[in-house]
Amino acid sequence: MFKNAGIIAFTVGCHFLLAPPVFAERAPLTAAELIDASDLVVVGEITDIEIGTERSHIERGFGNYDYAIDLTFRISNIEKRVFERSETIVVRCFRIKLRKSVMEYFTSSGNRPIPGVGMSVRAHLYKDDGLWRVVFPNGLASLSEDVEVTDAEVIRQLKRGRGFTYLLPLELWIPILVMGVLLLIVVTTITRLRRRKLAVHGLHVRQ
């Protein structure tokens, strides 16, 4: 009975840990909140998109990675803060790529939406480790209520963060390792007892 209960509990636990992650999304900010959260606000056209990988700046523990999505803007107007005279600026958005545990998926999944080349938007930015990052989640805003900002095709094709850095979530590796150690102890003990029994049996046969 207890053995069956343990198997059921382990199965349910695996199902929970391996289920698609549920993101604790940050609620979209109002226009006023976006401005308050910004160090710099620029209006411009996106001229280029580059996608790479970076260690997460939201979940800073080891083994957590995000898509680093760099947008190049051709600036047409600066609405907050004095910015060095330049025609362009590179800003970074992010989307979750990998987390090492289930619990670390309970965070914002990134900037939404991230439009494509040719789209003009208002970018709400903050400085972090020398990078201009887009305020998340909705720091790229439409210039008109009549124009909807949506994800670029290249962004929609990104594999949504559902995987784990070490194949399985950290929460599952711990009981697996514990069970492995216990199994090793049991197998080693049984092997030694069998050898001892065979040795005693051999001694009796000789006598």
GROMACS elastic network, one bead per residue, 0.5 to 0.9 nm:
[ bonds ]
;  ai    aj funct       b0    kb
    1     4     6  0.52295   500
    1     5     6  0.62356   500
    1     6     6  0.86831   500
    2     6     6  0.61211   500
    2     7     6  0.86475   500
    3     6     6  0.51337   500
    3     7     6  0.63467   500
    3     8     6  0.87364   500
    4     7     6  0.50890   500
    4     8     6  0.61860   500
    4     9     6  0.85941   500
    5     8     6  0.50976   500
    5     9     6  0.61150   500
    5    10     6  0.85674   500
    6     9     6  0.50899   500
    6    10     6  0.60950   500
    6    11     6  0.85400   500
    7    10     6  0.51279   500
    7    11     6  0.61047   500
    7    12     6  0.86107   500
    8    11     6  0.50801   500
    8    12     6  0.61298   500
    8    13     6  0.84918   500
    9    12     6  0.51774   500
    9    13     6  0.60606   500
    9    14     6  0.86250   500
   10    13     6  0.50264   500
   10    14     6  0.61738   500
   10    15     6  0.86341   500
   11    14     6  0.51442   500
   11    15     6  0.62155   500
   11    16     6  0.86892   500
   12    15     6  0.50686   500
   12    16     6  0.62511   500
   12    17     6  0.86729   500
   13    16     6  0.51382   500
   13    17     6  0.61600   500
   13    18     6  0.85429   500
   13   172     6  0.83395   500
   14    17     6  0.50958   500
   14    18     6  0.58976   500
   14    19     6  0.82477   500
   14   172     6  0.71324   500
   15    18     6  0.53271   500
   15    19     6  0.58497   500
   16    19     6  0.53512   500
   16    20     6  0.86990   500
   17    20     6  0.83861   500
   17    21     6  0.84528   500
   17   101     6  0.86130   500
   17   102     6  0.63918   500
   17   168     6  0.85374   500
   17   169     6  0.68530   500
   17   171     6  0.74756   500
   17   172     6  0.70589   500
   18    21     6  0.80636   500
   18   102     6  0.82222   500
   18   168     6  0.76149   500
   18   169     6  0.74961   500
   18   172     6  0.88248   500
   19    22     6  0.87307   500
   19   162     6  0.88380   500
   20   162     6  0.60157   500
   20   163     6  0.85894   500
   21   102     6  0.67493   500
   21   103     6  0.87944   500
   21   105     6  0.61249   500
   21   106     6  0.77213   500
   21   161     6  0.81228   500
   21   162     6  0.61640   500
   21   163     6  0.87882   500
   22    25     6  0.88627   500
   22   102     6  0.88388   500
   22   105     6  0.68561   500
   22   106     6  0.65077   500
   22   107     6  0.88229   500
   23   105     6  0.59225   500
   23   107     6  0.57403   500
   23   108     6  0.62678   500
   23   109     6  0.63176   500
   24   105     6  0.77260   500
   24   108     6  0.56903   500
   24   109     6  0.77931   500
   25    28     6  0.87933   500
   25   106     6  0.80198   500
   25   107     6  0.62996   500
   25   109     6  0.64961   500
   25   110     6  0.83953   500
   25   137     6  0.81900   500
   26    29     6  0.85100   500
   26   107     6  0.77675   500
   26   108     6  0.56093   500
   26   109     6  0.85003   500
   26   110     6  0.89261   500
   26   136     6  0.78470   500
   26   137     6  0.65291   500
   27   137     6  0.74247   500
   27   138     6  0.88323   500
   28   112     6  0.89992   500
   28   136     6  0.79931   500
   28   137     6  0.60175   500
   28   138     6  0.57759   500
   28   139     6  0.87764   500
   29    32     6  0.79057   500
   29    33     6  0.55845   500
   29    34     6  0.58533   500
   29   136     6  0.83498   500
   29   137     6  0.75674   500
   29   138     6  0.67035   500
   29   139     6  0.81466   500
   30    33     6  0.50523   500
   30    34     6  0.60932   500
   30    35     6  0.86798   500
   31    34     6  0.51660   500
   31    35     6  0.64313   500
   31    36     6  0.87992   500
   31   141     6  0.87479   500
   32    35     6  0.52525   500
   32    36     6  0.62907   500
   32    37     6  0.87104   500
   33    36     6  0.50323   500
   33    37     6  0.61076   500
   33    38     6  0.86112   500
   34    37     6  0.51656   500
   34    38     6  0.62327   500
   34   124     6  0.65046   500
   34   125     6  0.89196   500
   34   135     6  0.72342   500
   34   136     6  0.88895   500
   34   138     6  0.81958   500
   34   139     6  0.66509   500
   35    38     6  0.51399   500
   35    39     6  0.80738   500
   35    40     6  0.83304   500
   35    41     6  0.73850   500
   35    80     6  0.81209   500
   35   124     6  0.68279   500
   35   125     6  0.89382   500
   36    39     6  0.80617   500
   37   124     6  0.79232   500
   37   125     6  0.80410   500
   37   126     6  0.74028   500
   37   135     6  0.70552   500
   38    41     6  0.66014   500
   38    80     6  0.82082   500
   38   124     6  0.54805   500
   38   125     6  0.50940   500
   38   126     6  0.51730   500
   38   127     6  0.86275   500
   38   134     6  0.85218   500
   38   135     6  0.68695   500
   38   139     6  0.88272   500
   39    80     6  0.73526   500
   39    81     6  0.69047   500
   39   124     6  0.77388   500
   39   125     6  0.58918   500
   39   127     6  0.68221   500
   40    78     6  0.78787   500
   40    79     6  0.75966   500
   40    80     6  0.52165   500
   40    81     6  0.55026   500
   40    82     6  0.80451   500
   40    83     6  0.78186   500
   40   123     6  0.82076   500
   40   124     6  0.62309   500
   40   125     6  0.51230   500
   40   126     6  0.63263   500
   40   127     6  0.84093   500
   40   132     6  0.86667   500
   41    77     6  0.87747   500
   41    78     6  0.60826   500
   41    79     6  0.53174   500
   41    81     6  0.72995   500
   41   122     6  0.69794   500
   41   123     6  0.56438   500
   41   125     6  0.59896   500
   41   126     6  0.87768   500
   42    73     6  0.89639   500
   42    75     6  0.67544   500
   42    76     6  0.77123   500
   42    77     6  0.58310   500
   42    79     6  0.57743   500
   42    80     6  0.72122   500
   42   121     6  0.84584   500
   42   122     6  0.58091   500
   42   123     6  0.53376   500
   42   124     6  0.68362   500
   42   125     6  0.80576   500
   43    73     6  0.84137   500
   43    74     6  0.84408   500
   43    75     6  0.59803   500
   43    76     6  0.57219   500
   43    77     6  0.50520   500
   43    78     6  0.62130   500
   43    79     6  0.74776   500
   43   120     6  0.72125   500
   43   121     6  0.58605   500
   43   123     6  0.61643   500
   43   124     6  0.89537   500
   43   143     6  0.83316   500
   44    73     6  0.56642   500
   44    74     6  0.52422   500
   44    76     6  0.50140   500
   44    77     6  0.67788   500
   44    78     6  0.88077   500
   44    88     6  0.85965   500
   44   119     6  0.83705   500
   44   120     6  0.53315   500
   44   121     6  0.59284   500
   44   122     6  0.66967   500
   44   123     6  0.78171   500
   45    72     6  0.82579   500
   45    73     6  0.53296   500
   45    74     6  0.51831   500
   45    75     6  0.67743   500
   45    76     6  0.77115   500
   45   117     6  0.76113   500
   45   118     6  0.59915   500
   45   119     6  0.55481   500
   45   121     6  0.65319   500
   45   122     6  0.89243   500
   46    49     6  0.77950   500
   46    71     6  0.64898   500
   46    72     6  0.57028   500
   46    74     6  0.64391   500
   46    75     6  0.89529   500
   46   115     6  0.81149   500
   46   116     6  0.68008   500
   46   118     6  0.54357   500
   46   119     6  0.56503   500
   46   120     6  0.62610   500
   46   121     6  0.79432   500
   47    71     6  0.75087   500
   47    72     6  0.55857   500
   47    73     6  0.58265   500
   47    74     6  0.66531   500
   47   116     6  0.83247   500
   47   117     6  0.50953   500
   47   118     6  0.60554   500
   47   119     6  0.82326   500
   48    70     6  0.81024   500
   48    71     6  0.57925   500
   48    72     6  0.50955   500
   48    73     6  0.74968   500
   48   116     6  0.80346   500
   48   117     6  0.57668   500
   48   118     6  0.85160   500
   49    69     6  0.69071   500
   49    70     6  0.57285   500
   49    72     6  0.65573   500
   49   116     6  0.73893   500
   49   117     6  0.69904   500
   49   154     6  0.88701   500
   50    68     6  0.81123   500
   50    69     6  0.58092   500
   50    70     6  0.51363   500
   50    71     6  0.66639   500
   50    72     6  0.85710   500
   51    67     6  0.66494   500
   51    68     6  0.56590   500
   51    70     6  0.63084   500
   51    71     6  0.88985   500
   51   155     6  0.89409   500
   52    66     6  0.85428   500
   52    67     6  0.57598   500
   52    69     6  0.64337   500
   52    70     6  0.81710   500
   53    56     6  0.89477   500
   53    65     6  0.67915   500
   53    66     6  0.57853   500
   53    68     6  0.50722   500
   53    69     6  0.82385   500
   53    97     6  0.80720   500
   54    57     6  0.83148   500
   54    64     6  0.87456   500
   54    65     6  0.56860   500
   54    66     6  0.54851   500
   54    67     6  0.63460   500
   54    68     6  0.57583   500
   54    94     6  0.89798   500
   55    58     6  0.89618   500
   55    59     6  0.85185   500
   55    60     6  0.73012   500
   55    61     6  0.87956   500
   55    62     6  0.80980   500
   55    63     6  0.77317   500
   55    64     6  0.59629   500
   55    66     6  0.61418   500
   55    67     6  0.87295   500
   55    68     6  0.88480   500
   56    59     6  0.54639   500
   56    60     6  0.56271   500
   56    61     6  0.80473   500
   56    62     6  0.88846   500
   56    63     6  0.87069   500
   56    64     6  0.55788   500
   56    66     6  0.52937   500
   56    67     6  0.85711   500
   56    94     6  0.87105   500
   56    96     6  0.80199   500
   56    97     6  0.89645   500
   56    99     6  0.89449   500
   57    60     6  0.54334   500
   57    64     6  0.89173   500
   57    65     6  0.85999   500
   57    66     6  0.83380   500
   58    61     6  0.89726   500
   58   107     6  0.79598   500
   58   108     6  0.82518   500
   59    62     6  0.85529   500
   59    64     6  0.65139   500
   59    65     6  0.84362   500
   59    99     6  0.84375   500
   59   104     6  0.67443   500
   59   105     6  0.88207   500
   59   107     6  0.80225   500
   60    63     6  0.86278   500
   60    64     6  0.69623   500
   60    65     6  0.89516   500
   61    64     6  0.63780   500
   61   100     6  0.89589   500
   62    65     6  0.87154   500
   62   100     6  0.80614   500
   63    98     6  0.78378   500
   63    99     6  0.65056   500
   63   100     6  0.55756   500
   63   164     6  0.88612   500
   63   165     6  0.60948   500
   63   166     6  0.81453   500
   64    96     6  0.86982   500
   64    97     6  0.80406   500
   64    98     6  0.57414   500
   64   100     6  0.59878   500
   64   101     6  0.87561   500
   64   104     6  0.82499   500
   64   164     6  0.87354   500
   64   165     6  0.71393   500
   65    96     6  0.68092   500
   65    97     6  0.55890   500
   65    98     6  0.50848   500
   65    99     6  0.64200   500
   65   100     6  0.88951   500
   65   165     6  0.82341   500
   66    94     6  0.62089   500
   66    95     6  0.56049   500
   66    98     6  0.65056   500
   66    99     6  0.85636   500
   66   110     6  0.86832   500
   66   161     6  0.84908   500
   67    93     6  0.82247   500
   67    94     6  0.53842   500
   67    95     6  0.51656   500
   67    96     6  0.61461   500
   67    97     6  0.56589   500
   67    98     6  0.88941   500
   67   158     6  0.86201   500
   68    92     6  0.65915   500
   68    93     6  0.62608   500
   68    94     6  0.50676   500
   68    95     6  0.72091   500
   69    91     6  0.82624   500
   69    92     6  0.55070   500
   69    94     6  0.56275   500
   69    95     6  0.78877   500
   69   114     6  0.89032   500
   69   155     6  0.88003   500
   70    90     6  0.63826   500
   70    91     6  0.55776   500
   70    93     6  0.62944   500
   70    94     6  0.85194   500
   71    89     6  0.82116   500
   71    90     6  0.55322   500
   71    91     6  0.53294   500
   71    92     6  0.62374   500
   71    93     6  0.76483   500
   71   116     6  0.88271   500
   71   117     6  0.86438   500
   72    88     6  0.67599   500
   72    89     6  0.57517   500
   72    91     6  0.65315   500
   72    92     6  0.89373   500
   72   117     6  0.89260   500
   73    76     6  0.89785   500
   73    87     6  0.82588   500
   73    88     6  0.53121   500
   73    89     6  0.52783   500
   73    90     6  0.62523   500
   73    91     6  0.77717   500
   73   120     6  0.86731   500
   74    86     6  0.89754   500
   74    87     6  0.57809   500
   74    89     6  0.68634   500
   75    78     6  0.74918   500
   75    86     6  0.77729   500
   75    87     6  0.54144   500
   75    88     6  0.54453   500
   75    89     6  0.71315   500
   76    87     6  0.77971   500
   78    81     6  0.74095   500
   78    82     6  0.76603   500
   78    83     6  0.75450   500
   79    82     6  0.87005   500
   80    83     6  0.86017   500
   82    85     6  0.87446   500
   83    86     6  0.79303   500
   86    89     6  0.73777   500
   89   132     6  0.85812   500
   90   131     6  0.84958   500
   90   132     6  0.72056   500
   90   133     6  0.89428   500
   91   123     6  0.87348   500
   91   125     6  0.77235   500
   91   131     6  0.71566   500
   91   132     6  0.50185   500
   91   133     6  0.54469   500
   91   134     6  0.65565   500
   92   125     6  0.89701   500
   92   131     6  0.73060   500
   92   132     6  0.62845   500
   92   134     6  0.60069   500
   93   110     6  0.73136   500
   93   111     6  0.58805   500
   93   112     6  0.88835   500
   93   114     6  0.77281   500
   93   133     6  0.61621   500
   93   134     6  0.55900   500
   93   135     6  0.82911   500
   93   136     6  0.81231   500
   94    97     6  0.89801   500
   94   109     6  0.80453   500
   94   110     6  0.51349   500
   94   111     6  0.58620   500
   94   133     6  0.87573   500
   94   134     6  0.85608   500
   94   136     6  0.87594   500
   95   108     6  0.86663   500
   95   109     6  0.55949   500
   95   111     6  0.64843   500
   95   112     6  0.86457   500
   95   158     6  0.88073   500
   95   160     6  0.79675   500
   95   161     6  0.77412   500
   96    99     6  0.78324   500
   96   105     6  0.83793   500
   96   108     6  0.82331   500
   96   109     6  0.52656   500
   96   110     6  0.63310   500
   96   160     6  0.70939   500
   96   161     6  0.51265   500
   96   162     6  0.85822   500
   97   109     6  0.89149   500
   97   158     6  0.87837   500
   97   159     6  0.74826   500
   97   160     6  0.67377   500
   97   162     6  0.75434   500
   97   163     6  0.75484   500
   97   164     6  0.88455   500
   98   105     6  0.86572   500
   98   161     6  0.57171   500
   98   162     6  0.69674   500
   98   163     6  0.55987   500
   98   164     6  0.54547   500
   98   165     6  0.56465   500
   99   102     6  0.73807   500
   99   103     6  0.87972   500
   99   104     6  0.61961   500
   99   105     6  0.64503   500
   99   161     6  0.78959   500
   99   162     6  0.82012   500
   99   163     6  0.69843   500
   99   164     6  0.52046   500
   99   165     6  0.57493   500
   99   166     6  0.87475   500
   99   169     6  0.81309   500
  100   103     6  0.87957   500
  100   104     6  0.72212   500
  100   105     6  0.87075   500
  100   163     6  0.83953   500
  100   164     6  0.50744   500
  100   166     6  0.63620   500
  100   167     6  0.84205   500
  100   168     6  0.78128   500
  100   169     6  0.56876   500
  100   170     6  0.59827   500
  100   171     6  0.89812   500
  101   104     6  0.55040   500
  101   105     6  0.71059   500
  101   164     6  0.67589   500
  101   165     6  0.82199   500
  101   166     6  0.89682   500
  101   168     6  0.79953   500
  101   171     6  0.63616   500
  101   172     6  0.86724   500
  102   105     6  0.54717   500
  102   106     6  0.74130   500
  102   164     6  0.82836   500
  102   169     6  0.60377   500
  102   170     6  0.76456   500
  102   171     6  0.73078   500
  103   106     6  0.54869   500
  103   107     6  0.84685   500
  103   171     6  0.87226   500
  104   107     6  0.66020   500
  105   108     6  0.79868   500
  105   109     6  0.78903   500
  105   161     6  0.85162   500
  105   162     6  0.86254   500
  106   109     6  0.85619   500
  107   110     6  0.87481   500
  108   111     6  0.83883   500
  108   136     6  0.82501   500
  108   137     6  0.76010   500
  109   112     6  0.86594   500
  109   137     6  0.83265   500
  109   160     6  0.89693   500
  109   161     6  0.79637   500
  110   136     6  0.64044   500
  110   137     6  0.59807   500
  111   114     6  0.66514   500
  111   134     6  0.74330   500
  111   135     6  0.75849   500
  111   138     6  0.60193   500
  111   139     6  0.72044   500
  111   140     6  0.81755   500
  112   115     6  0.87771   500
  112   136     6  0.73961   500
  112   137     6  0.53971   500
  112   138     6  0.53767   500
  112   139     6  0.78930   500
  112   140     6  0.77975   500
  112   150     6  0.80993   500
  112   151     6  0.73501   500
  113   137     6  0.78841   500
  113   138     6  0.65302   500
  113   139     6  0.85124   500
  113   140     6  0.70287   500
  113   141     6  0.85508   500
  113   149     6  0.65737   500
  113   150     6  0.53325   500
  113   151     6  0.50177   500
  113   152     6  0.82861   500
  114   138     6  0.87208   500
  114   140     6  0.70217   500
  114   149     6  0.77936   500
  114   150     6  0.65653   500
  114   152     6  0.62954   500
  114   155     6  0.70848   500
  115   118     6  0.86420   500
  115   119     6  0.64709   500
  115   120     6  0.87904   500
  115   121     6  0.85698   500
  115   140     6  0.81458   500
  115   149     6  0.62772   500
  115   150     6  0.55246   500
  115   153     6  0.84968   500
  115   155     6  0.81604   500
  116   119     6  0.59870   500
  116   150     6  0.83535   500
  116   151     6  0.69227   500
  116   153     6  0.74051   500
  116   154     6  0.79105   500
  116   155     6  0.82849   500
  117   120     6  0.86419   500
  117   152     6  0.79317   500
  119   149     6  0.83481   500
  120   142     6  0.76019   500
  120   143     6  0.73414   500
  121   140     6  0.61643   500
  121   141     6  0.55634   500
  121   142     6  0.51170   500
  121   143     6  0.56285   500
  121   144     6  0.89817   500
  121   149     6  0.82127   500
  122   139     6  0.78579   500
  122   140     6  0.56997   500
  122   141     6  0.50669   500
  122   142     6  0.63089   500
  122   143     6  0.62768   500
  123   134     6  0.67789   500
  123   135     6  0.82529   500
  123   139     6  0.58728   500
  123   141     6  0.64952   500
  124   133     6  0.83887   500
  124   134     6  0.57919   500
  124   135     6  0.57538   500
  124   136     6  0.89019   500
  124   138     6  0.86905   500
  124   140     6  0.64266   500
  124   141     6  0.80220   500
  125   132     6  0.59982   500
  125   133     6  0.53994   500
  125   135     6  0.54930   500
  125   139     6  0.72434   500
  125   140     6  0.89807   500
  126   131     6  0.81570   500
  126   132     6  0.56518   500
  126   133     6  0.54059   500
  126   134     6  0.64487   500
  126   135     6  0.64642   500
  127   130     6  0.63034   500
  127   131     6  0.56049   500
  127   133     6  0.61674   500
  127   134     6  0.88873   500
  128   131     6  0.52352   500
  128   132     6  0.64508   500
  128   133     6  0.67540   500
  129   132     6  0.84975   500
  133   136     6  0.87130   500
  134   137     6  0.82865   500
  134   138     6  0.83463   500
  134   139     6  0.55476   500
  134   140     6  0.71867   500
  135   138     6  0.68389   500
  135   140     6  0.79499   500
  136   139     6  0.54656   500
  136   140     6  0.85669   500
  137   140     6  0.84934   500
  138   141     6  0.66858   500
  140   149     6  0.82031   500
  141   144     6  0.87404   500
  141   148     6  0.89872   500
  141   149     6  0.71162   500
  142   145     6  0.69000   500
  142   146     6  0.86102   500
  142   147     6  0.63821   500
  142   148     6  0.65557   500
  142   149     6  0.58759   500
  143   146     6  0.86784   500
  143   147     6  0.73688   500
  144   147     6  0.54072   500
  144   148     6  0.80545   500
  145   148     6  0.72021   500
  151   154     6  0.81220   500
  151   155     6  0.60115   500
  151   156     6  0.62831   500
  152   155     6  0.52066   500
  152   156     6  0.63685   500
  152   157     6  0.88039   500
  153   156     6  0.50341   500
  153   157     6  0.62927   500
  153   158     6  0.89847   500
  154   157     6  0.52341   500
  154   158     6  0.68241   500
  155   158     6  0.53857   500
  155   159     6  0.89110   500
  156   159     6  0.80670   500
  156   160     6  0.86487   500
  157   160     6  0.84786   500
  158   161     6  0.87463   500
  159   162     6  0.80700   500
  160   163     6  0.85683   500
  161   164     6  0.85090   500
  163   166     6  0.87420   500
  163   167     6  0.71208   500
  163   168     6  0.80952   500
  163   169     6  0.86345   500
  164   167     6  0.51280   500
  164   168     6  0.57261   500
  164   169     6  0.58235   500
  164   170     6  0.85007   500
  165   168     6  0.75080   500
  165   169     6  0.78293   500
  166   169     6  0.69331   500
  166   170     6  0.76939   500
  168   171     6  0.82841   500
  168   172     6  0.65696   500
  168   173     6  0.67412   500
  169   172     6  0.54488   500
  169   173     6  0.65527   500
  170   173     6  0.50637   500
  170   174     6  0.65308   500
  171   174     6  0.58081   500
  171   175     6  0.75006   500
  172   175     6  0.58196   500
  172   176     6  0.63347   500
  172   177     6  0.87692   500
  173   177     6  0.60210   500
  173   178     6  0.85591   500
  174   177     6  0.52567   500
  174   178     6  0.62507   500
  174   179     6  0.86364   500
  175   179     6  0.59484   500
  175   180     6  0.83379   500
  176   179     6  0.51354   500
  176   180     6  0.60037   500
  176   181     6  0.86529   500
  177   181     6  0.61884   500
  177   182     6  0.86130   500
  178   181     6  0.52122   500
  178   182     6  0.62554   500
  178   183     6  0.85637   500
  179   182     6  0.50521   500
  179   183     6  0.59717   500
  179   184     6  0.84790   500
  180   183     6  0.50551   500
  180   184     6  0.60936   500
  180   185     6  0.86282   500
  181   184     6  0.50545   500
  181   185     6  0.62431   500
  181   186     6  0.86850   500
  182   185     6  0.50821   500
  182   186     6  0.62020   500
  182   187     6  0.86374   500
  183   186     6  0.50572   500
  183   187     6  0.60743   500
  183   188     6  0.84303   500
  184   187     6  0.51825   500
  184   188     6  0.59774   500
  184   189     6  0.84592   500
  185   188     6  0.51536   500
  185   189     6  0.60449   500
  185   190     6  0.85913   500
  186   189     6  0.51568   500
  186   190     6  0.61368   500
  186   191     6  0.85427   500
  187   190     6  0.51900   500
  187   191     6  0.60638   500
  187   192     6  0.86200   500
  188   191     6  0.51446   500
  188   192     6  0.62177   500
  188   193     6  0.86638   500
  189   192     6  0.52165   500
  189   193     6  0.62016   500
  189   194     6  0.86435   500
  190   193     6  0.51121   500
  190   194     6  0.61413   500
  190   195     6  0.86292   500
  191   194     6  0.51670   500
  191   195     6  0.62220   500
  191   196     6  0.86208   500
  192   195     6  0.51034   500
  192   196     6  0.61061   500
  192   197     6  0.85279   500
  193   196     6  0.50579   500
  193   197     6  0.60500   500
  193   198     6  0.85562   500
  194   197     6  0.50126   500
  194   198     6  0.60996   500
  194   199     6  0.85020   500
  195   198     6  0.50764   500
  195   199     6  0.60651   500
  195   200     6  0.86217   500
  196   199     6  0.50151   500
  196   200     6  0.61831   500
  196   201     6  0.85102   500
  197   200     6  0.51708   500
  197   201     6  0.60563   500
  197   202     6  0.85349   500
  198   202     6  0.60242   500
  198   203     6  0.85602   500
  199   202     6  0.51124   500
  199   203     6  0.62667   500
  199   204     6  0.88118   500
  200   203     6  0.50834   500
  200   204     6  0.63641   500
  200   205     6  0.87729   500
  201   204     6  0.51971   500
  201   205     6  0.63259   500
  201   206     6  0.88380   500
  202   205     6  0.51264   500
  202   206     6  0.63849   500
  202   207     6  0.88218   500
  203   206     6  0.52728   500
  203   207     6  0.64467   500
  204   207     6  0.51485   500
